Amino acid sequence: MKKSFIFLAISLLISNIFAFEEISDKNFMQKVSQKGDKIVIFYVPEDPNSKDLNKTLQKIDFKNIKVYMIHAGKNKNLTLGMGVEFVPTILFFKGNQLKDREVGAKDEKEFKKLIEKNFR
C-alpha cells in the first residue's frame, strides 16, 4: 500500500512538473506532421536544466503553439535520430518543417524571443 501511494505521489509530481503533452517515438511523426506551430522539447526529468526550462515554460502563454515533451532517456532512437546530444533540446516546427533548434535552459525573455523569431 505504501509503495503504491509513493508511486502515485511521484507520478503526480512529475506530471505537474512537466504539464505539457508527453509524446514518444511512437506518435512523434503524427504530432509533428499536424498543421500549426509546435515546440518539441527533449528532456530528462532529473536534469536541473530541464527543470529550469520547465519553470520558464510555465510562465509563458503559448496561445496557438502546441508544446510537446519527449523523455530523451525513454526514447533513445528518436533522440539520436533527431541529433539530440544534450538536454534540454528545443525544436521549433512551423507546420511540419523544422525551423530552429536550441540547446539548454532559457529564461522567459529568451524563450519569448525564440517564439517571436520562429513563429511570428
Phi and psi restraints in degrees (range 20) as a CNS / XPLOR table:
assign (resid 1 and name C) (resid 2 and name N)
       (resid 2 and name CA) (resid 2 and name C) 1.0 -61.4 20.0 2
assign (resid 2 and name N) (resid 2 and name CA)
       (resid 2 and name C) (resid 3 and name N) 1.0 -42.4 20.0 2
assign (resid 2 and name C) (resid 3 and name N)
       (resid 3 and name CA) (resid 3 and name C) 1.0 -63.5 20.0 2
assign (resid 3 and name N) (resid 3 and name CA)
       (resid 3 and name C) (resid 4 and name N) 1.0 -39.7 20.0 2
assign (resid 3 and name C) (resid 4 and name N)
       (resid 4 and name CA) (resid 4 and name C) 1.0 -63.3 20.0 2
assign (resid 4 and name N) (resid 4 and name CA)
       (resid 4 and name C) (resid 5 and name N) 1.0 -42.6 20.0 2
assign (resid 4 and name C) (resid 5 and name N)
       (resid 5 and name CA) (resid 5 and name C) 1.0 -64.3 20.0 2
assign (resid 5 and name N) (resid 5 and name CA)
       (resid 5 and name C) (resid 6 and name N) 1.0 -44.6 20.0 2
assign (resid 5 and name C) (resid 6 and name N)
       (resid 6 and name CA) (resid 6 and name C) 1.0 -62.5 20.0 2
assign (resid 6 and name N) (resid 6 and name CA)
       (resid 6 and name C) (resid 7 and name N) 1.0 -43.8 20.0 2
assign (resid 6 and name C) (resid 7 and name N)
       (resid 7 and name CA) (resid 7 and name C) 1.0 -61.1 20.0 2
assign (resid 7 and name N) (resid 7 and name CA)
       (resid 7 and name C) (resid 8 and name N) 1.0 -43.9 20.0 2
assign (resid 7 and name C) (resid 8 and name N)
       (resid 8 and name CA) (resid 8 and name C) 1.0 -62.8 20.0 2
assign (resid 8 and name N) (resid 8 and name CA)
       (resid 8 and name C) (resid 9 and name N) 1.0 -43.9 20.0 2
assign (resid 8 and name C) (resid 9 and name N)
       (resid 9 and name CA) (resid 9 and name C) 1.0 -62.8 20.0 2
assign (resid 9 and name N) (resid 9 and name CA)
       (resid 9 and name C) (resid 10 and name N) 1.0 -43.6 20.0 2
assign (resid 9 and name C) (resid 10 and name N)
       (resid 10 and name CA) (resid 10 and name C) 1.0 -65.7 20.0 2
assign (resid 10 and name N) (resid 10 and name CA)
       (resid 10 and name C) (resid 11 and name N) 1.0 -42.0 20.0 2
assign (resid 10 and name C) (resid 11 and name N)
       (resid 11 and name CA) (resid 11 and name C) 1.0 -60.4 20.0 2
assign (resid 11 and name N) (resid 11 and name CA)
       (resid 11 and name C) (resid 12 and name N) 1.0 -44.5 20.0 2
assign (resid 11 and name C) (resid 12 and name N)
       (resid 12 and name CA) (resid 12 and name C) 1.0 -64.9 20.0 2
assign (resid 12 and name N) (resid 12 and name CA)
       (resid 12 and name C) (resid 13 and name N) 1.0 -39.7 20.0 2
assign (resid 12 and name C) (resid 13 and name N)
       (resid 13 and name CA) (resid 13 and name C) 1.0 -62.4 20.0 2
assign (resid 13 and name N) (resid 13 and name CA)
       (resid 13 and name C) (resid 14 and name N) 1.0 -47.2 20.0 2
assign (resid 13 and name C) (resid 14 and name N)
       (resid 14 and name CA) (resid 14 and name C) 1.0 -63.7 20.0 2
assign (resid 14 and name N) (resid 14 and name CA)
       (resid 14 and name C) (resid 15 and name N) 1.0 -41.7 20.0 2
assign (resid 14 and name C) (resid 15 and name N)
       (resid 15 and name CA) (resid 15 and name C) 1.0 -65.9 20.0 2
assign (resid 15 and name N) (resid 15 and name CA)
       (resid 15 and name C) (resid 16 and name N) 1.0 -31.0 20.0 2
assign (resid 15 and name C) (resid 16 and name N)
       (resid 16 and name CA) (resid 16 and name C) 1.0 -76.3 20.0 2
assign (resid 16 and name N) (resid 16 and name CA)
       (resid 16 and name C) (resid 17 and name N) 1.0 -33.9 20.0 2
assign (resid 16 and name C) (resid 17 and name N)
       (resid 17 and name CA) (resid 17 and name C) 1.0 -67.3 20.0 2
assign (resid 17 and name N) (resid 17 and name CA)
       (resid 17 and name C) (resid 18 and name N) 1.0 -42.7 20.0 2
assign (resid 17 and name C) (resid 18 and name N)
       (resid 18 and name CA) (resid 18 and name C) 1.0 -115.3 20.0 2
assign (resid 18 and name N) (resid 18 and name CA)
       (resid 18 and name C) (resid 19 and name N) 1.0 81.7 20.0 2
assign (resid 18 and name C) (resid 19 and name N)
       (resid 19 and name CA) (resid 19 and name C) 1.0 -84.0 20.0 2
assign (resid 19 and name N) (resid 19 and name CA)
       (resid 19 and name C) (resid 20 and name N) 1.0 -0.6 20.0 2
assign (resid 19 and name C) (resid 20 and name N)
       (resid 20 and name CA) (resid 20 and name C) 1.0 -87.9 20.0 2
assign (resid 20 and name N) (resid 20 and name CA)
       (resid 20 and name C) (resid 21 and name N) 1.0 167.4 20.0 2
assign (resid 20 and name C) (resid 21 and name N)
       (resid 21 and name CA) (resid 21 and name C) 1.0 -66.5 20.0 2
assign (resid 21 and name N) (resid 21 and name CA)
       (resid 21 and name C) (resid 22 and name N) 1.0 125.7 20.0 2
assign (resid 21 and name C) (resid 22 and name N)
       (resid 22 and name CA) (resid 22 and name C) 1.0 -85.3 20.0 2
assign (resid 22 and name N) (resid 22 and name CA)
       (resid 22 and name C) (resid 23 and name N) 1.0 127.9 20.0 2
assign (resid 22 and name C) (resid 23 and name N)
       (resid 23 and name CA) (resid 23 and name C) 1.0 -124.5 20.0 2
assign (resid 23 and name N) (resid 23 and name CA)
       (resid 23 and name C) (resid 24 and name N) 1.0 173.3 20.0 2
assign (resid 23 and name C) (resid 24 and name N)
       (resid 24 and name CA) (resid 24 and name C) 1.0 -139.9 20.0 2
assign (resid 24 and name N) (resid 24 and name CA)
       (resid 24 and name C) (resid 25 and name N) 1.0 -177.1 20.0 2
assign (resid 24 and name C) (resid 25 and name N)
       (resid 25 and name CA) (resid 25 and name C) 1.0 -62.5 20.0 2
assign (resid 25 and name N) (resid 25 and name CA)
       (resid 25 and name C) (resid 26 and name N) 1.0 -22.9 20.0 2
assign (resid 25 and name C) (resid 26 and name N)
       (resid 26 and name CA) (resid 26 and name C) 1.0 -71.4 20.0 2
assign (resid 26 and name N) (resid 26 and name CA)
       (resid 26 and name C) (resid 27 and name N) 1.0 -33.3 20.0 2
assign (resid 26 and name C) (resid 27 and name N)
       (resid 27 and name CA) (resid 27 and name C) 1.0 -121.4 20.0 2
assign (resid 27 and name N) (resid 27 and name CA)
       (resid 27 and name C) (resid 28 and name N) 1.0 9.9 20.0 2
assign (resid 27 and name C) (resid 28 and name N)
       (resid 28 and name CA) (resid 28 and name C) 1.0 -56.7 20.0 2
assign (resid 28 and name N) (resid 28 and name CA)
       (resid 28 and name C) (resid 29 and name N) 1.0 -52.1 20.0 2
assign (resid 28 and name C) (resid 29 and name N)
       (resid 29 and name CA) (resid 29 and name C) 1.0 -62.8 20.0 2
assign (resid 29 and name N) (resid 29 and name CA)
       (resid 29 and name C) (resid 30 and name N) 1.0 -40.1 20.0 2
assign (resid 29 and name C) (resid 30 and name N)
       (resid 30 and name CA) (resid 30 and name C) 1.0 -61.2 20.0 2
assign (resid 30 and name N) (resid 30 and name CA)
       (resid 30 and name C) (resid 31 and name N) 1.0 -45.8 20.0 2
assign (resid 30 and name C) (resid 31 and name N)
       (resid 31 and name CA) (resid 31 and name C) 1.0 -68.7 20.0 2
assign (resid 31 and name N) (resid 31 and name CA)
       (resid 31 and name C) (resid 32 and name N) 1.0 -44.0 20.0 2
assign (resid 31 and name C) (resid 32 and name N)
       (resid 32 and name CA) (resid 32 and name C) 1.0 -71.3 20.0 2
assign (resid 32 and name N) (resid 32 and name CA)
       (resid 32 and name C) (resid 33 and name N) 1.0 -28.9 20.0 2
assign (resid 32 and name C) (resid 33 and name N)
       (resid 33 and name CA) (resid 33 and name C) 1.0 -80.8 20.0 2
assign (resid 33 and name N) (resid 33 and name CA)
       (resid 33 and name C) (resid 34 and name N) 1.0 -6.7 20.0 2
assign (resid 33 and name C) (resid 34 and name N)
       (resid 34 and name CA) (resid 34 and name C) 1.0 -70.6 20.0 2
assign (resid 34 and name N) (resid 34 and name CA)
       (resid 34 and name C) (resid 35 and name N) 1.0 157.2 20.0 2
assign (resid 34 and name C) (resid 35 and name N)
       (resid 35 and name CA) (resid 35 and name C) 1.0 -65.6 20.0 2
assign (resid 35 and name N) (resid 35 and name CA)
       (resid 35 and name C) (resid 36 and name N) 1.0 156.4 20.0 2
assign (resid 35 and name C) (resid 36 and name N)
       (resid 36 and name CA) (resid 36 and name C) 1.0 103.6 20.0 2
assign (resid 36 and name N) (resid 36 and name CA)
       (resid 36 and name C) (resid 37 and name N) 1.0 172.4 20.0 2
assign (resid 36 and name C) (resid 37 and name N)
       (resid 37 and name CA) (resid 37 and name C) 1.0 -86.2 20.0 2
assign (resid 37 and name N) (resid 37 and name CA)
       (resid 37 and name C) (resid 38 and name N) 1.0 139.4 20.0 2
assign (resid 37 and name C) (resid 38 and name N)
       (resid 38 and name CA) (resid 38 and name C) 1.0 -139.7 20.0 2
assign (resid 38 and name N) (resid 38 and name CA)
       (resid 38 and name C) (resid 39 and name N) 1.0 146.1 20.0 2
assign (resid 38 and name C) (resid 39 and name N)
       (resid 39 and name CA) (resid 39 and name C) 1.0 -120.0 20.0 2
assign (resid 39 and name N) (resid 39 and name CA)
       (resid 39 and name C) (resid 40 and name N) 1.0 128.7 20.0 2
assign (resid 39 and name C) (resid 40 and name N)
       (resid 40 and name CA) (resid 40 and name C) 1.0 -116.7 20.0 2
assign (resid 40 and name N) (resid 40 and name CA)
       (resid 40 and name C) (resid 41 and name N) 1.0 124.9 20.0 2
assign (resid 40 and name C) (resid 41 and name N)
       (resid 41 and name CA) (resid 41 and name C) 1.0 -118.9 20.0 2
assign (resid 41 and name N) (resid 41 and name CA)
       (resid 41 and name C) (resid 42 and name N) 1.0 120.4 20.0 2
assign (resid 41 and name C) (resid 42 and name N)
       (resid 42 and name CA) (resid 42 and name C) 1.0 -89.1 20.0 2
assign (resid 42 and name N) (resid 42 and name CA)
       (resid 42 and name C) (resid 43 and name N) 1.0 127.1 20.0 2
assign (resid 42 and name C) (resid 43 and name N)
       (resid 43 and name CA) (resid 43 and name C) 1.0 -144.6 20.0 2
assign (resid 43 and name N) (resid 43 and name CA)
       (resid 43 and name C) (resid 44 and name N) 1.0 169.9 20.0 2
assign (resid 43 and name C) (resid 44 and name N)
       (resid 44 and name CA) (resid 44 and name C) 1.0 -132.8 20.0 2
assign (resid 44 and name N) (resid 44 and name CA)
       (resid 44 and name C) (resid 45 and name N) 1.0 124.7 20.0 2
assign (resid 44 and name C) (resid 45 and name N)
       (resid 45 and name CA) (resid 45 and name C) 1.0 -55.3 20.0 2
assign (resid 45 and name N) (resid 45 and name CA)
       (resid 45 and name C) (resid 46 and name N) 1.0 -33.8 20.0 2
assign (resid 45 and name C) (resid 46 and name N)
       (resid 46 and name CA) (resid 46 and name C) 1.0 -80.0 20.0 2
assign (resid 46 and name N) (resid 46 and name CA)
       (resid 46 and name C) (resid 47 and name N) 1.0 -13.4 20.0 2
assign (resid 46 and name C) (resid 47 and name N)
       (resid 47 and name CA) (resid 47 and name C) 1.0 -73.4 20.0 2
assign (resid 47 and name N) (resid 47 and name CA)
       (resid 47 and name C) (resid 48 and name N) 1.0 126.5 20.0 2
assign (resid 47 and name C) (resid 48 and name N)
       (resid 48 and name CA) (resid 48 and name C) 1.0 -59.6 20.0 2
assign (resid 48 and name N) (resid 48 and name CA)
       (resid 48 and name C) (resid 49 and name N) 1.0 -37.5 20.0 2
assign (resid 48 and name C) (resid 49 and name N)
       (resid 49 and name CA) (resid 49 and name C) 1.0 -68.1 20.0 2
assign (resid 49 and name N) (resid 49 and name CA)
       (resid 49 and name C) (resid 50 and name N) 1.0 -36.2 20.0 2
assign (resid 49 and name C) (resid 50 and name N)
       (resid 50 and name CA) (resid 50 and name C) 1.0 -64.7 20.0 2
assign (resid 50 and name N) (resid 50 and name CA)
       (resid 50 and name C) (resid 51 and name N) 1.0 -41.2 20.0 2
assign (resid 50 and name C) (resid 51 and name N)
       (resid 51 and name CA) (resid 51 and name C) 1.0 -63.9 20.0 2
assign (resid 51 and name N) (resid 51 and name CA)
       (resid 51 and name C) (resid 52 and name N) 1.0 -43.1 20.0 2
assign (resid 51 and name C) (resid 52 and name N)
       (resid 52 and name CA) (resid 52 and name C) 1.0 -62.3 20.0 2
assign (resid 52 and name N) (resid 52 and name CA)
       (resid 52 and name C) (resid 53 and name N) 1.0 -43.3 20.0 2
assign (resid 52 and name C) (resid 53 and name N)
       (resid 53 and name CA) (resid 53 and name C) 1.0 -63.0 20.0 2
assign (resid 53 and name N) (resid 53 and name CA)
       (resid 53 and name C) (resid 54 and name N) 1.0 -40.8 20.0 2
assign (resid 53 and name C) (resid 54 and name N)
       (resid 54 and name CA) (resid 54 and name C) 1.0 -62.4 20.0 2
assign (resid 54 and name N) (resid 54 and name CA)
       (resid 54 and name C) (resid 55 and name N) 1.0 -37.7 20.0 2
assign (resid 54 and name C) (resid 55 and name N)
       (resid 55 and name CA) (resid 55 and name C) 1.0 -60.6 20.0 2
assign (resid 55 and name N) (resid 55 and name CA)
       (resid 55 and name C) (resid 56 and name N) 1.0 -40.6 20.0 2
assign (resid 55 and name C) (resid 56 and name N)
       (resid 56 and name CA) (resid 56 and name C) 1.0 -63.8 20.0 2
assign (resid 56 and name N) (resid 56 and name CA)
       (resid 56 and name C) (resid 57 and name N) 1.0 -45.6 20.0 2
assign (resid 56 and name C) (resid 57 and name N)
       (resid 57 and name CA) (resid 57 and name C) 1.0 -59.6 20.0 2
assign (resid 57 and name N) (resid 57 and name CA)
       (resid 57 and name C) (resid 58 and name N) 1.0 -35.3 20.0 2
assign (resid 57 and name C) (resid 58 and name N)
       (resid 58 and name CA) (resid 58 and name C) 1.0 -64.6 20.0 2
assign (resid 58 and name N) (resid 58 and name CA)
       (resid 58 and name C) (resid 59 and name N) 1.0 -21.7 20.0 2
assign (resid 58 and name C) (resid 59 and name N)
       (resid 59 and name CA) (resid 59 and name C) 1.0 -88.1 20.0 2
assign (resid 59 and name N) (resid 59 and name CA)
       (resid 59 and name C) (resid 60 and name N) 1.0 -10.2 20.0 2
assign (resid 59 and name C) (resid 60 and name N)
       (resid 60 and name CA) (resid 60 and name C) 1.0 -102.8 20.0 2
assign (resid 60 and name N) (resid 60 and name CA)
       (resid 60 and name C) (resid 61 and name N) 1.0 137.4 20.0 2
assign (resid 60 and name C) (resid 61 and name N)
       (resid 61 and name CA) (resid 61 and name C) 1.0 -91.3 20.0 2
assign (resid 61 and name N) (resid 61 and name CA)
       (resid 61 and name C) (resid 62 and name N) 1.0 109.6 20.0 2
assign (resid 61 and name C) (resid 62 and name N)
       (resid 62 and name CA) (resid 62 and name C) 1.0 -84.4 20.0 2
assign (resid 62 and name N) (resid 62 and name CA)
       (resid 62 and name C) (resid 63 and name N) 1.0 -5.8 20.0 2
assign (resid 62 and name C) (resid 63 and name N)
       (resid 63 and name CA) (resid 63 and name C) 1.0 47.0 20.0 2
assign (resid 63 and name N) (resid 63 and name CA)
       (resid 63 and name C) (resid 64 and name N) 1.0 -106.1 20.0 2
assign (resid 63 and name C) (resid 64 and name N)
       (resid 64 and name CA) (resid 64 and name C) 1.0 -98.7 20.0 2
assign (resid 64 and name N) (resid 64 and name CA)
       (resid 64 and name C) (resid 65 and name N) 1.0 18.0 20.0 2
assign (resid 64 and name C) (resid 65 and name N)
       (resid 65 and name CA) (resid 65 and name C) 1.0 -103.5 20.0 2
assign (resid 65 and name N) (resid 65 and name CA)
       (resid 65 and name C) (resid 66 and name N) 1.0 126.9 20.0 2
assign (resid 65 and name C) (resid 66 and name N)
       (resid 66 and name CA) (resid 66 and name C) 1.0 -88.3 20.0 2
assign (resid 66 and name N) (resid 66 and name CA)
       (resid 66 and name C) (resid 67 and name N) 1.0 133.6 20.0 2
assign (resid 66 and name C) (resid 67 and name N)
       (resid 67 and name CA) (resid 67 and name C) 1.0 -114.0 20.0 2
assign (resid 67 and name N) (resid 67 and name CA)
       (resid 67 and name C) (resid 68 and name N) 1.0 123.3 20.0 2
assign (resid 67 and name C) (resid 68 and name N)
       (resid 68 and name CA) (resid 68 and name C) 1.0 -115.5 20.0 2
assign (resid 68 and name N) (resid 68 and name CA)
       (resid 68 and name C) (resid 69 and name N) 1.0 141.8 20.0 2
assign (resid 68 and name C) (resid 69 and name N)
       (resid 69 and name CA) (resid 69 and name C) 1.0 -113.8 20.0 2
assign (resid 69 and name N) (resid 69 and name CA)
       (resid 69 and name C) (resid 70 and name N) 1.0 137.1 20.0 2
assign (resid 69 and name C) (resid 70 and name N)
       (resid 70 and name CA) (resid 70 and name C) 1.0 -126.7 20.0 2
assign (resid 70 and name N) (resid 70 and name CA)
       (resid 70 and name C) (resid 71 and name N) 1.0 120.6 20.0 2
assign (resid 70 and name C) (resid 71 and name N)
       (resid 71 and name CA) (resid 71 and name C) 1.0 -71.5 20.0 2
assign (resid 71 and name N) (resid 71 and name CA)
       (resid 71 and name C) (resid 72 and name N) 1.0 109.4 20.0 2
assign (resid 71 and name C) (resid 72 and name N)
       (resid 72 and name CA) (resid 72 and name C) 1.0 -61.9 20.0 2
assign (resid 72 and name N) (resid 72 and name CA)
       (resid 72 and name C) (resid 73 and name N) 1.0 -37.6 20.0 2
assign (resid 72 and name C) (resid 73 and name N)
       (resid 73 and name CA) (resid 73 and name C) 1.0 -69.4 20.0 2
assign (resid 73 and name N) (resid 73 and name CA)
       (resid 73 and name C) (resid 74 and name N) 1.0 -29.9 20.0 2
assign (resid 73 and name C) (resid 74 and name N)
       (resid 74 and name CA) (resid 74 and name C) 1.0 -90.9 20.0 2
assign (resid 74 and name N) (resid 74 and name CA)
       (resid 74 and name C) (resid 75 and name N) 1.0 -9.8 20.0 2
assign (resid 74 and name C) (resid 75 and name N)
       (resid 75 and name CA) (resid 75 and name C) 1.0 -130.3 20.0 2
assign (resid 75 and name N) (resid 75 and name CA)
       (resid 75 and name C) (resid 76 and name N) 1.0 57.4 20.0 2
assign (resid 75 and name C) (resid 76 and name N)
       (resid 76 and name CA) (resid 76 and name C) 1.0 -62.9 20.0 2
assign (resid 76 and name N) (resid 76 and name CA)
       (resid 76 and name C) (resid 77 and name N) 1.0 -39.2 20.0 2
assign (resid 76 and name C) (resid 77 and name N)
       (resid 77 and name CA) (resid 77 and name C) 1.0 -63.5 20.0 2
assign (resid 77 and name N) (resid 77 and name CA)
       (resid 77 and name C) (resid 78 and name N) 1.0 -44.5 20.0 2
assign (resid 77 and name C) (resid 78 and name N)
       (resid 78 and name CA) (resid 78 and name C) 1.0 -66.7 20.0 2
assign (resid 78 and name N) (resid 78 and name CA)
       (resid 78 and name C) (resid 79 and name N) 1.0 -42.3 20.0 2
assign (resid 78 and name C) (resid 79 and name N)
       (resid 79 and name CA) (resid 79 and name C) 1.0 -57.8 20.0 2
assign (resid 79 and name N) (resid 79 and name CA)
       (resid 79 and name C) (resid 80 and name N) 1.0 -49.0 20.0 2
assign (resid 79 and name C) (resid 80 and name N)
       (resid 80 and name CA) (resid 80 and name C) 1.0 -67.4 20.0 2
assign (resid 80 and name N) (resid 80 and name CA)
       (resid 80 and name C) (resid 81 and name N) 1.0 -41.3 20.0 2
assign (resid 80 and name C) (resid 81 and name N)
       (resid 81 and name CA) (resid 81 and name C) 1.0 -61.6 20.0 2
assign (resid 81 and name N) (resid 81 and name CA)
       (resid 81 and name C) (resid 82 and name N) 1.0 -30.9 20.0 2
assign (resid 81 and name C) (resid 82 and name N)
       (resid 82 and name CA) (resid 82 and name C) 1.0 -90.5 20.0 2
assign (resid 82 and name N) (resid 82 and name CA)
       (resid 82 and name C) (resid 83 and name N) 1.0 4.6 20.0 2
assign (resid 82 and name C) (resid 83 and name N)
       (resid 83 and name CA) (resid 83 and name C) 1.0 72.4 20.0 2
assign (resid 83 and name N) (resid 83 and name CA)
       (resid 83 and name C) (resid 84 and name N) 1.0 25.5 20.0 2
assign (resid 83 and name C) (resid 84 and name N)
       (resid 84 and name CA) (resid 84 and name C) 1.0 -83.9 20.0 2
assign (resid 84 and name N) (resid 84 and name CA)
       (resid 84 and name C) (resid 85 and name N) 1.0 119.2 20.0 2
assign (resid 84 and name C) (resid 85 and name N)
       (resid 85 and name CA) (resid 85 and name C) 1.0 -109.4 20.0 2
assign (resid 85 and name N) (resid 85 and name CA)
       (resid 85 and name C) (resid 86 and name N) 1.0 -25.5 20.0 2
assign (resid 85 and name C) (resid 86 and name N)
       (resid 86 and name CA) (resid 86 and name C) 1.0 -132.5 20.0 2
assign (resid 86 and name N) (resid 86 and name CA)
       (resid 86 and name C) (resid 87 and name N) 1.0 152.1 20.0 2
assign (resid 86 and name C) (resid 87 and name N)
       (resid 87 and name CA) (resid 87 and name C) 1.0 -116.1 20.0 2
assign (resid 87 and name N) (resid 87 and name CA)
       (resid 87 and name C) (resid 88 and name N) 1.0 147.8 20.0 2
assign (resid 87 and name C) (resid 88 and name N)
       (resid 88 and name CA) (resid 88 and name C) 1.0 -76.6 20.0 2
assign (resid 88 and name N) (resid 88 and name CA)
       (resid 88 and name C) (resid 89 and name N) 1.0 146.7 20.0 2
assign (resid 88 and name C) (resid 89 and name N)
       (resid 89 and name CA) (resid 89 and name C) 1.0 -118.2 20.0 2
assign (resid 89 and name N) (resid 89 and name CA)
       (resid 89 and name C) (resid 90 and name N) 1.0 131.8 20.0 2
assign (resid 89 and name C) (resid 90 and name N)
       (resid 90 and name CA) (resid 90 and name C) 1.0 -113.6 20.0 2
assign (resid 90 and name N) (resid 90 and name CA)
       (resid 90 and name C) (resid 91 and name N) 1.0 123.7 20.0 2
assign (resid 90 and name C) (resid 91 and name N)
       (resid 91 and name CA) (resid 91 and name C) 1.0 -111.3 20.0 2
assign (resid 91 and name N) (resid 91 and name CA)
       (resid 91 and name C) (resid 92 and name N) 1.0 134.1 20.0 2
assign (resid 91 and name C) (resid 92 and name N)
       (resid 92 and name CA) (resid 92 and name C) 1.0 -109.7 20.0 2
assign (resid 92 and name N) (resid 92 and name CA)
       (resid 92 and name C) (resid 93 and name N) 1.0 120.0 20.0 2
assign (resid 92 and name C) (resid 93 and name N)
       (resid 93 and name CA) (resid 93 and name C) 1.0 -113.4 20.0 2
assign (resid 93 and name N) (resid 93 and name CA)
       (resid 93 and name C) (resid 94 and name N) 1.0 126.4 20.0 2
assign (resid 93 and name C) (resid 94 and name N)
       (resid 94 and name CA) (resid 94 and name C) 1.0 -103.8 20.0 2
assign (resid 94 and name N) (resid 94 and name CA)
       (resid 94 and name C) (resid 95 and name N) 1.0 111.5 20.0 2
assign (resid 94 and name C) (resid 95 and name N)
       (resid 95 and name CA) (resid 95 and name C) 1.0 64.3 20.0 2
assign (resid 95 and name N) (resid 95 and name CA)
       (resid 95 and name C) (resid 96 and name N) 1.0 -130.5 20.0 2
assign (resid 95 and name C) (resid 96 and name N)
       (resid 96 and name CA) (resid 96 and name C) 1.0 -104.1 20.0 2
assign (resid 96 and name N) (resid 96 and name CA)
       (resid 96 and name C) (resid 97 and name N) 1.0 13.6 20.0 2
assign (resid 96 and name C) (resid 97 and name N)
       (resid 97 and name CA) (resid 97 and name C) 1.0 -97.7 20.0 2
assign (resid 97 and name N) (resid 97 and name CA)
       (resid 97 and name C) (resid 98 and name N) 1.0 128.4 20.0 2
assign (resid 97 and name C) (resid 98 and name N)
       (resid 98 and name CA) (resid 98 and name C) 1.0 -72.3 20.0 2
assign (resid 98 and name N) (resid 98 and name CA)
       (resid 98 and name C) (resid 99 and name N) 1.0 118.1 20.0 2
assign (resid 98 and name C) (resid 99 and name N)
       (resid 99 and name CA) (resid 99 and name C) 1.0 -95.6 20.0 2
assign (resid 99 and name N) (resid 99 and name CA)
       (resid 99 and name C) (resid 100 and name N) 1.0 -37.7 20.0 2
assign (resid 99 and name C) (resid 100 and name N)
       (resid 100 and name CA) (resid 100 and name C) 1.0 -157.3 20.0 2
assign (resid 100 and name N) (resid 100 and name CA)
       (resid 100 and name C) (resid 101 and name N) 1.0 163.5 20.0 2
assign (resid 100 and name C) (resid 101 and name N)
       (resid 101 and name CA) (resid 101 and name C) 1.0 -144.5 20.0 2
assign (resid 101 and name N) (resid 101 and name CA)
       (resid 101 and name C) (resid 102 and name N) 1.0 134.3 20.0 2
assign (resid 101 and name C) (resid 102 and name N)
       (resid 102 and name CA) (resid 102 and name C) 1.0 -131.2 20.0 2
assign (resid 102 and name N) (resid 102 and name CA)
       (resid 102 and name C) (resid 103 and name N) 1.0 148.1 20.0 2
assign (resid 102 and name C) (resid 103 and name N)
       (resid 103 and name CA) (resid 103 and name C) 1.0 -121.5 20.0 2
assign (resid 103 and name N) (resid 103 and name CA)
       (resid 103 and name C) (resid 104 and name N) 1.0 136.0 20.0 2
assign (resid 103 and name C) (resid 104 and name N)
       (resid 104 and name CA) (resid 104 and name C) 1.0 101.4 20.0 2
assign (resid 104 and name N) (resid 104 and name CA)
       (resid 104 and name C) (resid 105 and name N) 1.0 164.3 20.0 2
assign (resid 104 and name C) (resid 105 and name N)
       (resid 105 and name CA) (resid 105 and name C) 1.0 -69.5 20.0 2
assign (resid 105 and name N) (resid 105 and name CA)
       (resid 105 and name C) (resid 106 and name N) 1.0 145.1 20.0 2
assign (resid 105 and name C) (resid 106 and name N)
       (resid 106 and name CA) (resid 106 and name C) 1.0 -125.4 20.0 2
assign (resid 106 and name N) (resid 106 and name CA)
       (resid 106 and name C) (resid 107 and name N) 1.0 146.7 20.0 2
assign (resid 106 and name C) (resid 107 and name N)
       (resid 107 and name CA) (resid 107 and name C) 1.0 -81.5 20.0 2
assign (resid 107 and name N) (resid 107 and name CA)
       (resid 107 and name C) (resid 108 and name N) 1.0 174.7 20.0 2
assign (resid 107 and name C) (resid 108 and name N)
       (resid 108 and name CA) (resid 108 and name C) 1.0 -59.4 20.0 2
assign (resid 108 and name N) (resid 108 and name CA)
       (resid 108 and name C) (resid 109 and name N) 1.0 -43.9 20.0 2
assign (resid 108 and name C) (resid 109 and name N)
       (resid 109 and name CA) (resid 109 and name C) 1.0 -62.9 20.0 2
assign (resid 109 and name N) (resid 109 and name CA)
       (resid 109 and name C) (resid 110 and name N) 1.0 -45.9 20.0 2
assign (resid 109 and name C) (resid 110 and name N)
       (resid 110 and name CA) (resid 110 and name C) 1.0 -61.1 20.0 2
assign (resid 110 and name N) (resid 110 and name CA)
       (resid 110 and name C) (resid 111 and name N) 1.0 -44.0 20.0 2
assign (resid 110 and name C) (resid 111 and name N)
       (resid 111 and name CA) (resid 111 and name C) 1.0 -65.8 20.0 2
assign (resid 111 and name N) (resid 111 and name CA)
       (resid 111 and name C) (resid 112 and name N) 1.0 -40.7 20.0 2
assign (resid 111 and name C) (resid 112 and name N)
       (resid 112 and name CA) (resid 112 and name C) 1.0 -63.9 20.0 2
assign (resid 112 and name N) (resid 112 and name CA)
       (resid 112 and name C) (resid 113 and name N) 1.0 -36.5 20.0 2
assign (resid 112 and name C) (resid 113 and name N)
       (resid 113 and name CA) (resid 113 and name C) 1.0 -64.2 20.0 2
assign (resid 113 and name N) (resid 113 and name CA)
       (resid 113 and name C) (resid 114 and name N) 1.0 -38.6 20.0 2
assign (resid 113 and name C) (resid 114 and name N)
       (resid 114 and name CA) (resid 114 and name C) 1.0 -66.2 20.0 2
assign (resid 114 and name N) (resid 114 and name CA)
       (resid 114 and name C) (resid 115 and name N) 1.0 -39.4 20.0 2
assign (resid 114 and name C) (resid 115 and name N)
       (resid 115 and name CA) (resid 115 and name C) 1.0 -62.9 20.0 2
assign (resid 115 and name N) (resid 115 and name CA)
       (resid 115 and name C) (resid 116 and name N) 1.0 -46.7 20.0 2
assign (resid 115 and name C) (resid 116 and name N)
       (resid 116 and name CA) (resid 116 and name C) 1.0 -60.5 20.0 2
assign (resid 116 and name N) (resid 116 and name CA)
       (resid 116 and name C) (resid 117 and name N) 1.0 -45.1 20.0 2
assign (resid 116 and name C) (resid 117 and name N)
       (resid 117 and name CA) (resid 117 and name C) 1.0 -62.3 20.0 2
assign (resid 117 and name N) (resid 117 and name CA)
       (resid 117 and name C) (resid 118 and name N) 1.0 -40.2 20.0 2
assign (resid 117 and name C) (resid 118 and name N)
       (resid 118 and name CA) (resid 118 and name C) 1.0 -93.3 20.0 2
assign (resid 118 and name N) (resid 118 and name CA)
       (resid 118 and name C) (resid 119 and name N) 1.0 -21.3 20.0 2
assign (resid 118 and name C) (resid 119 and name N)
       (resid 119 and name CA) (resid 119 and name C) 1.0 -126.6 20.0 2
assign (resid 119 and name N) (resid 119 and name CA)
       (resid 119 and name C) (resid 120 and name N) 1.0 -5.5 20.0 2
